Amino acid sequence: MWVGTDRYVVRMKIWLDADAAPRDVKDIVLRAAKRLEAEAVLVANQRLQTPANNPFASAVRVPGGPDAADDYIVEHAVPGDLAITADIPLAARLVEKGVAALDPRGVEYSEANIGERLSIRNFMDRLRSTGVETGGPSAWGTKEKQAFAAAFDRLLTRMARAG
């Protein structure tokens, strides 16, 4: 929602699939949440610390088990929220629900690309299950941090204007 000439009021929640998110991604999300006064929820199956000086940050610890954090995010996120995840099946569930989703490398998941991303992910998973070494993503570093920060900022701005 636009307020005045130089400030956005953000009413969305930012959900972070925090089990495998790089520390820099968590830091960027938490700083933005504080700046925008938007609630940021870190969800993981392990204990997480949130900054004491950020009243907009919270953490939810879910029971261990496959997809427990994913299920929690899908159950609680609503259209207009934003989720950060590298988990493509989780992103597909969120996009289907109308929740914006962003990869920690700065790639936005959308209705236009999620089917292809999910197909490639499933194909690679099948290859790995047969013993084929497919490698993994490249290391997460400065370039990825910058790409994430830029995409996150663009997406927040677009969502705030639309809100």
N, C-alpha and C positions, 0 to 999 in steps of 0.2 A: 504494500500500500504506500503510495506517495504522500509525503507530508511536507508542506512548505516547498522550498526550492532546493534544499541541499541535504535532505535527510530522508532515509527510508525507514519505515517501521516494519520489522519482520515478525510475522506471527507463526511462521513455520517452525517445526522441530527439525533439527539436524540429527540424523541417526548415523552412528559410526559402528560398523562391524569391526570391533576393536581387537579381536583375537590376533589378527595378522597385519593390522594396519601399521605402517611405519610410524615411528615416533614423531617425525616431522609433520606427517599428515594430521596426527592427533593435535599437535601444537597449533597448526594453522587453523584447524576447525575450532579449537577452544578459544583462540584469540578472536576469531571472527564472531563466535557466539557472544563473547563478552562485549565486543565493539557494537554489534547489532542488537544486543539484548534479546537474542534468540536462544531458546533452549537447545542444548546439545546433549545427547544421550549416547554414552559409550556402552556398548553391549558386548559382553564376553563371557566365557566360561571360566575365567580366572579373575582374581581380585585386581581391580584397577584403582589407581589414585587419580583424583581430579584436583585441580588447583584450588586451594582454600580461598583464594581471593577472587574466584569466579562463581558467582551465585547462579549462573546460567548453565553450569556444567554438572552433570550427574552421571553415575555409572550404575549399570544393572549387571549383576552377576547371575547368569543362568546356570542350571545344573549341567554337568558335563554330558556329553552325548552328541551324536551326529546331528547337526543342523539345529541345535537348541537355540543358539543365538539368532540364526536366520529366522526360525519360527517366531521368536519373540518380536523381532523387528517387523516382520510381515503382519503379525497380529496387531501391533500397536501403531504402525505408521499409517497415515491417512493422506489422501490426495492433497497436494500443496506442501507436503514435507519433502525433505531431501535426505537421501541415504548415500553414504560413502562405503563402497565395498568392492573388493576384487573378485568376489564370488559371483560368477556369471549366472548360475541357477537362482541365486537370491535376487540378483538384479532383474532377472526375467520375471520373477514373481512380483517384484515391486513395480516394475514398469506396467505390467498387466493391471495392477491395482491403481495406477495413476500417480505413483510416487516417483519423483525425479531421482535418478541414480547416477552416481559418478564413480569412476574407477580411480584409485590412488595415483594413477599415472596421468590423469587428466582427461580421460576419454568418457564422454557422456553416453550412457546407455539410453536408447530410445526405441520406440516401436519400430522404427525403420531399420535398426541394426541389431537388435537383441536376438532375433531368430537366427541370423547368420553367426553371431558370436556363440550362441548356445550350440549350434550344429558343429562348429569347429571345435569347441571345448569337448563335446561328447565324442567326436571322432578321435581327437587326441587321447582322450581317456580310454577309448577302446584299444587304440594302438598300444598304449602303456600296459594295458591289462594282458596283452599278448606277449609282452617282454620287449617291445621295441622301445629304445631309449629316445625320447623326443626332446630331451632338454627341458628347460623351464624358461621363465621370463628372464630377461637380463637383470643385472643387479639394479636396485633402486638407488639413485644417487641425485646429484644436484640438478641434472637436466629434468629428471622426473619430478622432483620437488617443484621446480619452477613451472613445469607444465601443469601440475596439479593446482598450484596456487592460482595461476592465471585462469584455468578452466573453472575452478571453484568460485572465484570472484565474478567471472562473467555469468555463471549460472545463478549465483545469489542475486546479482543485480537484475537479471532477467526475471527471476521469480518475484523479487520485491516489487518490480514495476507492474507485473501481472496481478499481484496479490491485492 
